[in-house]
Amino acid sequence: MMKGVIRLNMNEVPYPPPQRIIEAAQRGLSNLNRYTDLEHLEYLRRLLANYAGVSRKHVILSAGSNLLLREVIHLFSKGRKVVMISPSFLPIVEVTKQFAIKSVSIRLSPPDYDLNPEMLMKTVKEPTLILIDNPNNPTGKILLDRETVESLTQNTDIFTVIDEAYYEFSQVTFANLVHDRPNLAITRTMDKAFSLAGARVGYIIAGESFLNAFSSYDPFLPQCSLYAAIEALNNLSYMKRNVRRIIEERERVLRKLDKLGAHVYSSSANFFLMKIELPGIAKRIRDMGVLVSDLSGQLSPGFIRVSVGTPEENDVFLDSYTKILEEDDSRRLFSKNHA
Amino acid sequence: MQEKLGLIVNPVAGMGGSVGLKGTDGKMYKKALELNATPVTPKRTRDLLSHIRNRYRIELLVPPGRMGEEYVAGLNIPFMVIGMVEEETSAEDTKRMAAEMLRKGVRLLIFVGGDGTARDVYDAIGLSLPVVAVPAGVKVFSSVFAVSAKAAAEMVDAFLEGINVTEEEVLDIDEEAFRRDRLASRLYGYLLVPNVREFLQAGKEASNVSKPSVQSKKDIAEYVVKDMNQGILYLLGPGTTVKSIADEVGVTKTLLGIDAIFEGELVGTDLNEKGILELLERYKRRKMIVTPIGGNGFIFGRGSKQFTPKVIKQVGRENIIVVGTKDKLSRLDCLRVDTGDLELDKLLHGSLEVTVGNKEEMLMEVR
């Protein structure tokens, strides 16, 4: 039995970064009396540009991609309609309200939770800022294809921002389009696949129009995060191993749940969506020591989102779920005996 | 200390289903018996009671015999029998017992039945007491119902563990029309149910659907009213969200009927199709404001049958304003229409923008 609470609710990667990255962060800590030096910031930009396959000028750094998304909204929603997806966890609705003409969320519908490109194109007849997470959180679905992104970005009155926080798991990216599409930007993070959620290193790969607006943006990163990110990008093997292990585990858990008769959805990220017809299921699983994300505020009743943990953590989750099913079976038997 | 809860079982609910009667309202119960229909409520009731985790914390008040007492005996749950009922029970018994439970000070009333039972309970207690509704009827379209007996047990547990309550809809289904495979319904009222959605955990990714429902409706109303134009007739459908718009305008709207306003004045109350058509003759520029029914998402056909195909066609798809709180919409997969006119349904399919707040809309598929 594992001790403590198992966190399968925040889409973190369960494996800590290798020792060399922790040591790099510690080197950053030893310079705490100094501001972050520009030389290292530029070096990180170059590494990220190489990693993303774009030229360095297109990369802007930030302490977490949420800050960049907020900045984009501040800069680009004024006088525009803002289009988003529902469900989504992009933390932007309240910010949007202050600046945009109005915000429109496109509701994804069952059974597939796909984004209908026609519905999307119909909403962008006027100056618009579009914000879409791809893959979508919490469905894990890929919502956009290249054709749709190219159509959207043909209109220069429309600014498109695609959040690729889970790119390393999905391997779907539109980053290389930013060279030709000034009104396209991609936000990414090192929180997930790089095991650096605590370091909060985010970046935006931005087209020319965004770059102009961001020219006075001050990229701020703490020394320890900066050093850890540089070290992480200098040797990608652990990140690739993380991704491989998580995908293997995700598929194993999905197969097991499918055998148990659960309603699960395929995913292109390090989490998956699941529907269980029992109100309060997230709480019941939590009471057994496993935190999962209750989506009852986002989707119809019964949905939870489960992050993929270590094999041991996933087994505890599967055991908890099985136990709840067994409890229900024994209650059913109790009921039958009294009928 | 034991929590005092009430339990009322409609023993004939659901009996018409297996013999194809689509309900046991009125005389249909006898017909169901003639066709050897078997009761379905005993199993549902036992399912419910056996799944309540906090059984040791409750004391049940139950009517005698098949309306409650029969199912609790032998379950190790303390109970007290109240009142008297005849062998053949009726809607009046449900109403009488529910009112009695309210007088006896129960904290929560559990009932087992269908839409008809929900209406009887609503007639007796309104919003004075929270309920948990266990689905057992042939017609269970009202969103007050839990999805299953097990889910109802979870709702009872959640209530005992301190969860708050929320309003859900009770529908009035026309059983005669339903027998002819036509679903005609209207919004009948609201009951309070435990808000199981409160199981949301706190933290970074807590939902943004946290605004209290009253404030959300006010935001929607302010936004819609700001956008209202002179020279346009507004037909307001049923429901609390639409009523909040009338409140914002400063007129008194019927909660469940269709009312009309023109330039800030009420020009029609609780209108039927004829009344609406007369107004449409007089006012050439018009819009209608509707809200989806919680749980199933119908904007036309169930809940506002006065908006007939003729009315909807005259007003036009482009003049339909849909409003709803994010809390309600987050539980819907899509909007639905069932006007009884297939051509019109087809015309309404596609997508519609729903106003969910101040300058906030949700684009939803219409099926």
Interface residues (C-beta under 8 A of the other chain):
Chain A: N9 M10 S86 P87 F89 V93 E94 K97 A100 I101 K102 S103 V104 S105 I106 R107 S109 P110 N116 M119 K122 T123 E277 L278 P279 G280 A282 K283 R286 L291 S293 D294 L295 S296 G297 Q298 L299 S300 P301 G302 D328 R331 R332 F334 S335 H338 A339
Chain B: P42 K43 R46 D47 L49 S50 H51 G74 L75 A146 V147 S148 K150 A151 E154 M155 D157 A158 V196 R197 F199 L200 Q201 G203 K204 E205 A206 S207 N208 V209 S210 D327 L329 S330 R331 L332 D333 C334 S351 E353 V356 G357 N358 K359 E360 E361 M362 L363 M364 E365
